[in-house]
Amino acid sequence: MRTHPALRTVQYAIACLFTVTSLYPIFLMVASSFKNNLDIFREPFALPKSLDFSSYAKIFEDMPFLQYSKNSILVSAAVCLIVLLFGSMASFYIARFRFWWNNALFMFFLLGMMIPIKLGIVPLFLQMKKMGIIDSLGSLIMVYSAMGIPMAVLIMSAFFRTLPKELEEAAKIDGATNAGILLRIVIPLMRPALGTVLIFNFITAWNDFFFPLVFITDEMKKTIPVGMLSLFSQYSTNWNMVFAGLTLSSIPMIIIFFFASRQFMEGLTAGAVK
C-alpha cells in the first residue's frame, strides 16, 4: 500500500523537526566552545564571531585531560570486552542448551536489571575496599561489567533464538565444537545484537559520574565526567572550557556509535542459509 504524498511530507517534516531538536544542543555546545565566557553570557545562541581555540589549549594546560581520556577509554573498552565475551557465552548457553534451571538462570540475570545497583553502594564500597581495589580503575570495570551483562544476556539470548539451528547442526557434522560454533558461526551473525550491546555499555561507562566519584580519589585515575568537575567552582565557571571538554569527550562516542550502528542495517542471517 502506497503512502499518500501529503502524509509522506508530514512524516518527513516531523523527522526533520526531531533531527533539528536533537542536533541543535550539540551544535550549540560546539559553537560555545569557540567563544569566551563573556560572549557565552552575552549572546548564548549566536554563532562565534571568530574561531577561538584558546579554550581547547587551556583544557590541556590547566588539567590532565589526556589522562582523564586515557582512563575513560581503558575503562569503557575493558567493560565492552568483558560484557560481550561473557554475555555472549551466557546467552548462547541459555538459548541453545535446554536444562530445567535455564529459566531460573535467565531470571537471575534479569534481576540485575530490576534492582538498581546504586541502592547497594555502601556494601559495594565496603566490598571493594576489602578487595583492595578502591581508588583503582578495576573497581569501575567490575561495577560497569556487572551492570552491563544482564542487559547483554537479555538482548543476545533473544537474537540467538532467532538464528536457524541448521547452521549449528551443519557445523557439528563437520566436527566443530560448541566454542567453535559460537566464535566462528554464531558471533559473526550476531553483529546487530553485538552493536547494540557495545553502544549501550560504552556510553554507560563513558558518561557515568556517580561511581567514579565514589570509588576514585586519585586525580590521575579519574575519568572525564569527574575530572571535568574541577572546572566548576563556587563563584565562577569556565564555561568555554567546559564546552570544549564536552566536545572532545563526545568524539569517541560519536565514532563508536557511527561504526556500531551500521550493524543495525545489515540482515541478521542474510546469505547464511541457501
Contacts in CASP RR format, 6 or more apart in sequence:
PFRMAT RR
TARGET T0000
AUTHOR 0000-0000-0000
METHOD contacts of the structure
MODEL  1
MRTHPALRTVQYAIACLFTVTSLYPIFLMVASSFKNNLDIFREPFALPKS
LDFSSYAKIFEDMPFLQYSKNSILVSAAVCLIVLLFGSMASFYIARFRFW
WNNALFMFFLLGMMIPIKLGIVPLFLQMKKMGIIDSLGSLIMVYSAMGIP
MAVLIMSAFFRTLPKELEEAAKIDGATNAGILLRIVIPLMRPALGTVLIF
NFITAWNDFFFPLVFITDEMKKTIPVGMLSLFSQYSTNWNMVFAGLTLSS
IPMIIIFFFASRQFMEGLTAGAVK
3 11 0 8 1.000
26 250 0 8 1.000
28 44 0 8 1.000
28 45 0 8 1.000
29 243 0 8 1.000
29 246 0 8 1.000
29 247 0 8 1.000
29 250 0 8 1.000
30 243 0 8 1.000
30 247 0 8 1.000
31 47 0 8 1.000
31 48 0 8 1.000
32 40 0 8 1.000
32 44 0 8 1.000
32 48 0 8 1.000
32 239 0 8 1.000
32 240 0 8 1.000
32 243 0 8 1.000
33 55 0 8 1.000
33 56 0 8 1.000
33 240 0 8 1.000
33 243 0 8 1.000
33 244 0 8 1.000
33 245 0 8 1.000
33 246 0 8 1.000
33 247 0 8 1.000
34 48 0 8 1.000
34 50 0 8 1.000
34 51 0 8 1.000
34 52 0 8 1.000
34 53 0 8 1.000
34 55 0 8 1.000
34 240 0 8 1.000
35 48 0 8 1.000
35 52 0 8 1.000
35 240 0 8 1.000
36 52 0 8 1.000
36 54 0 8 1.000
36 55 0 8 1.000
36 240 0 8 1.000
37 238 0 8 1.000
37 239 0 8 1.000
37 240 0 8 1.000
39 46 0 8 1.000
39 48 0 8 1.000
39 49 0 8 1.000
40 239 0 8 1.000
40 240 0 8 1.000
40 243 0 8 1.000
52 240 0 8 1.000
55 238 0 8 1.000
55 240 0 8 1.000
55 241 0 8 1.000
55 243 0 8 1.000
55 244 0 8 1.000
56 244 0 8 1.000
56 248 0 8 1.000
58 238 0 8 1.000
58 241 0 8 1.000
58 244 0 8 1.000
59 65 0 8 1.000
59 241 0 8 1.000
59 244 0 8 1.000
59 245 0 8 1.000
59 248 0 8 1.000
60 66 0 8 1.000
62 241 0 8 1.000
63 227 0 8 1.000
63 230 0 8 1.000
63 231 0 8 1.000
64 219 0 8 1.000
64 220 0 8 1.000
65 224 0 8 1.000
65 245 0 8 1.000
65 248 0 8 1.000
67 220 0 8 1.000
68 222 0 8 1.000
68 223 0 8 1.000
68 224 0 8 1.000
68 227 0 8 1.000
68 228 0 8 1.000
69 224 0 8 1.000
69 248 0 8 1.000
69 249 0 8 1.000
71 137 0 8 1.000
71 221 0 8 1.000
71 222 0 8 1.000
71 223 0 8 1.000
71 224 0 8 1.000
72 205 0 8 1.000
72 206 0 8 1.000
72 223 0 8 1.000
72 224 0 8 1.000
72 249 0 8 1.000
72 252 0 8 1.000
73 252 0 8 1.000
74 137 0 8 1.000
75 137 0 8 1.000
75 138 0 8 1.000
75 140 0 8 1.000
75 141 0 8 1.000
75 144 0 8 1.000
75 205 0 8 1.000
75 223 0 8 1.000
76 201 0 8 1.000
76 202 0 8 1.000
76 205 0 8 1.000
76 206 0 8 1.000
76 252 0 8 1.000
78 141 0 8 1.000
78 145 0 8 1.000
79 141 0 8 1.000
79 144 0 8 1.000
79 145 0 8 1.000
79 148 0 8 1.000
79 201 0 8 1.000
79 202 0 8 1.000
79 204 0 8 1.000
79 205 0 8 1.000
80 197 0 8 1.000
80 198 0 8 1.000
80 201 0 8 1.000
80 202 0 8 1.000
80 205 0 8 1.000
82 141 0 8 1.000
82 145 0 8 1.000
82 149 0 8 1.000
83 145 0 8 1.000
83 148 0 8 1.000
83 149 0 8 1.000
83 152 0 8 1.000
83 197 0 8 1.000
83 201 0 8 1.000
84 152 0 8 1.000
84 194 0 8 1.000
84 197 0 8 1.000
84 198 0 8 1.000
86 145 0 8 1.000
86 149 0 8 1.000
87 149 0 8 1.000
87 152 0 8 1.000
87 153 0 8 1.000
87 156 0 8 1.000
87 197 0 8 1.000
88 152 0 8 1.000
88 156 0 8 1.000
88 182 0 8 1.000
88 187 0 8 1.000
88 190 0 8 1.000
88 194 0 8 1.000
89 182 0 8 1.000
90 109 0 8 1.000
90 149 0 8 1.000
90 153 0 8 1.000
90 157 0 8 1.000
91 152 0 8 1.000
91 153 0 8 1.000
91 156 0 8 1.000
91 157 0 8 1.000
91 159 0 8 1.000
91 160 0 8 1.000
92 156 0 8 1.000
92 160 0 8 1.000
92 178 0 8 1.000
92 182 0 8 1.000
92 186 0 8 1.000
94 102 0 8 1.000
94 105 0 8 1.000
94 106 0 8 1.000
94 153 0 8 1.000
94 157 0 8 1.000
94 160 0 8 1.000
95 157 0 8 1.000
95 160 0 8 1.000
95 161 0 8 1.000
96 160 0 8 1.000
96 165 0 8 1.000
96 168 0 8 1.000
106 153 0 8 1.000
106 157 0 8 1.000
109 149 0 8 1.000
109 150 0 8 1.000
109 153 0 8 1.000
109 154 0 8 1.000
110 150 0 8 1.000
110 153 0 8 1.000
110 154 0 8 1.000
111 150 0 8 1.000
112 146 0 8 1.000
112 147 0 8 1.000
112 150 0 8 1.000
113 150 0 8 1.000
113 151 0 8 1.000
113 154 0 8 1.000
117 124 0 8 1.000
117 143 0 8 1.000
117 146 0 8 1.000
117 147 0 8 1.000
118 210 0 8 1.000
121 214 0 8 1.000
124 143 0 8 1.000
125 134 0 8 1.000
125 214 0 8 1.000
125 215 0 8 1.000
128 134 0 8 1.000
128 139 0 8 1.000
128 142 0 8 1.000
128 215 0 8 1.000
133 139 0 8 1.000
133 142 0 8 1.000
134 215 0 8 1.000
135 215 0 8 1.000
135 216 0 8 1.000
135 217 0 8 1.000
135 218 0 8 1.000
135 221 0 8 1.000
136 215 0 8 1.000
136 221 0 8 1.000
137 216 0 8 1.000
137 221 0 8 1.000
139 211 0 8 1.000
139 215 0 8 1.000
139 216 0 8 1.000
140 205 0 8 1.000
140 211 0 8 1.000
140 212 0 8 1.000
140 215 0 8 1.000
140 216 0 8 1.000
140 223 0 8 1.000
143 211 0 8 1.000
143 215 0 8 1.000
144 201 0 8 1.000
144 204 0 8 1.000
144 205 0 8 1.000
144 208 0 8 1.000
144 211 0 8 1.000
147 204 0 8 1.000
148 197 0 8 1.000
148 200 0 8 1.000
148 201 0 8 1.000
148 204 0 8 1.000
151 197 0 8 1.000
151 200 0 8 1.000
151 201 0 8 1.000
152 197 0 8 1.000
152 201 0 8 1.000
155 193 0 8 1.000
155 196 0 8 1.000
155 197 0 8 1.000
156 190 0 8 1.000
156 193 0 8 1.000
156 194 0 8 1.000
156 197 0 8 1.000
158 193 0 8 1.000
159 190 0 8 1.000
159 192 0 8 1.000
159 193 0 8 1.000
159 268 0 8 1.000
160 186 0 8 1.000
160 190 0 8 1.000
162 268 0 8 1.000
163 186 0 8 1.000
163 189 0 8 1.000
163 190 0 8 1.000
163 268 0 8 1.000
163 269 0 8 1.000
164 269 0 8 1.000
164 272 0 8 1.000
164 273 0 8 1.000
166 273 0 8 1.000
167 185 0 8 1.000
167 186 0 8 1.000
167 189 0 8 1.000
167 272 0 8 1.000
167 273 0 8 1.000
168 181 0 8 1.000
168 185 0 8 1.000
168 186 0 8 1.000
171 180 0 8 1.000
171 181 0 8 1.000
171 184 0 8 1.000
171 185 0 8 1.000
172 181 0 8 1.000
176 184 0 8 1.000
176 185 0 8 1.000
187 194 0 8 1.000
189 268 0 8 1.000
189 269 0 8 1.000
189 272 0 8 1.000
191 263 0 8 1.000
191 266 0 8 1.000
192 263 0 8 1.000
192 264 0 8 1.000
192 266 0 8 1.000
192 267 0 8 1.000
192 268 0 8 1.000
194 263 0 8 1.000
195 260 0 8 1.000
195 261 0 8 1.000
195 263 0 8 1.000
195 264 0 8 1.000
196 260 0 8 1.000
196 264 0 8 1.000
198 256 0 8 1.000
198 260 0 8 1.000
199 256 0 8 1.000
199 257 0 8 1.000
199 260 0 8 1.000
199 261 0 8 1.000
202 253 0 8 1.000
202 256 0 8 1.000
203 253 0 8 1.000
203 256 0 8 1.000
203 257 0 8 1.000
206 223 0 8 1.000
206 224 0 8 1.000
206 249 0 8 1.000
206 252 0 8 1.000
206 253 0 8 1.000
207 225 0 8 1.000
207 253 0 8 1.000
208 223 0 8 1.000
208 225 0 8 1.000
209 225 0 8 1.000
209 226 0 8 1.000
212 222 0 8 1.000
212 223 0 8 1.000
212 225 0 8 1.000
212 226 0 8 1.000
213 226 0 8 1.000
213 229 0 8 1.000
216 222 0 8 1.000
216 223 0 8 1.000
216 226 0 8 1.000
224 245 0 8 1.000
224 249 0 8 1.000
228 242 0 8 1.000
228 245 0 8 1.000
228 246 0 8 1.000
228 249 0 8 1.000
231 237 0 8 1.000
231 238 0 8 1.000
231 241 0 8 1.000
231 242 0 8 1.000
232 242 0 8 1.000
END
